[in-house]
Amino acid sequence: MLSIHYRRAFALFCGIAMLMAMAALGTPAAHAQESNQIVIKNFMFSPMSLTVKAGTTVTWKNMDGEPHTVVNDAGVFHSAALDQNDTYQFKFDKPGVYNVFCGIHPYMKATITVQ
């Protein structure tokens, strides 16, 4: 009787381990396809720092239930308020460092480095 419980526990453990491994392996592939996307979630830009080549278009997507904006501190670009699942895109043609913040929540900050 005891060995049946051990076998069931072992099978359950193996199943959970396989699911975790599949989830871990699937995540990098999903991010690799959207490497020029910044997600706005939990009142943060993620990633908070991104390096791209000149001519690259970066997309911000708001996943929060609250509106956010994407603002460059030098006034190069400024989005409208983004509701949940809204996106904003900007094409970075000139090399430099672009400081970004949310105009509604200015403590939310990110940096885009264009090479």
C-alpha positions in Angstrom: 0.0 0.0 0.0 2.7 2.4 0.9 4.5 1.9 -2.4 1.3 2.8 -4.4 1.3 6.2 -2.6 5.0 6.7 -3.4 4.4 5.8 -7.1 1.5 8.3 -7.3 3.4 11.0 -5.7 6.4 10.4 -8.0 4.1 10.4 -11.1 2.6 13.7 -9.9 6.0 15.2 -9.3 7.2 14.2 -12.7 4.1 15.7 -14.3 4.6 19.0 -12.5 8.3 19.0 -13.4 7.4 18.5 -17.1 4.9 21.3 -17.1 7.3 23.7 -15.5 10.0 22.7 -18.0 7.7 23.3 -20.9 6.6 26.7 -19.6 10.2 27.7 -19.0 11.2 26.7 -22.5 8.3 28.4 -24.1 8.8 31.8 -22.5 12.2 32.8 -24.2 10.8 32.0 -27.6 7.8 34.2 -27.1 10.1 37.1 -25.9 12.5 36.6 -28.8 9.8 37.3 -31.3 8.9 40.6 -29.6 12.3 41.8 -28.7 11.5 45.4 -29.6 8.4 45.5 -27.4 8.1 47.1 -24.0 5.3 45.9 -21.8 3.6 48.2 -19.4 2.5 46.2 -16.4 2.2 46.6 -12.7 3.1 50.3 -13.2 6.5 49.5 -14.7 8.0 49.4 -18.2 9.5 46.0 -18.9 12.2 45.9 -19.9 13.3 49.1 -18.2 16.3 49.4 -20.6 16.4 48.5 -24.2 19.1 48.8 -26.9 18.2 48.8 -30.6 19.7 49.8 -33.9 18.8 53.0 -35.7 15.7 52.5 -37.8 14.1 50.2 -35.3 10.5 50.6 -34.4 9.7 50.0 -30.7 6.2 49.1 -29.5 4.9 49.7 -26.1 1.8 47.7 -24.9 -0.2 48.6 -21.8 -1.3 45.5 -19.9 -2.4 47.4 -16.9 -6.1 48.3 -16.2 -5.0 51.9 -15.7 -4.1 54.3 -18.6 -0.4 55.1 -19.2 1.4 57.4 -21.6 4.9 57.0 -23.2 6.8 60.3 -23.1 10.3 61.2 -24.1 11.8 63.7 -21.7 13.3 65.7 -24.6 9.9 66.0 -26.3 10.8 63.8 -29.3 7.6 61.7 -28.9 4.5 61.6 -26.7 1.7 59.0 -26.9 -1.9 59.6 -26.1 -3.2 57.8 -23.0 -3.0 54.1 -23.6 -5.9 52.0 -22.2 -5.4 48.3 -21.4 -4.1 46.4 -24.5 -3.5 49.6 -26.4 -0.1 50.0 -28.1 2.1 52.9 -29.2 4.9 52.7 -31.7 7.9 55.0 -32.4 10.6 54.5 -35.0 14.0 55.5 -33.7 16.0 56.9 -36.6 18.8 58.7 -34.8 21.3 57.2 -32.4 21.3 58.4 -28.8 19.9 57.7 -25.4 16.2 58.3 -25.0 14.7 58.7 -21.5 11.1 57.6 -21.3 8.5 58.0 -18.6 4.7 57.8 -18.1 3.2 61.3 -18.1 0.5 60.1 -15.7 2.8 58.3 -13.4 6.2 60.0 -13.8 8.0 57.6 -11.4 7.6 54.9 -14.2 10.9 55.3 -16.2 12.8 53.5 -19.0 15.8 54.1 -21.2 16.1 53.3 -24.9 19.6 53.3 -26.3 19.8 53.6 -30.1 23.0 52.6 -31.8 
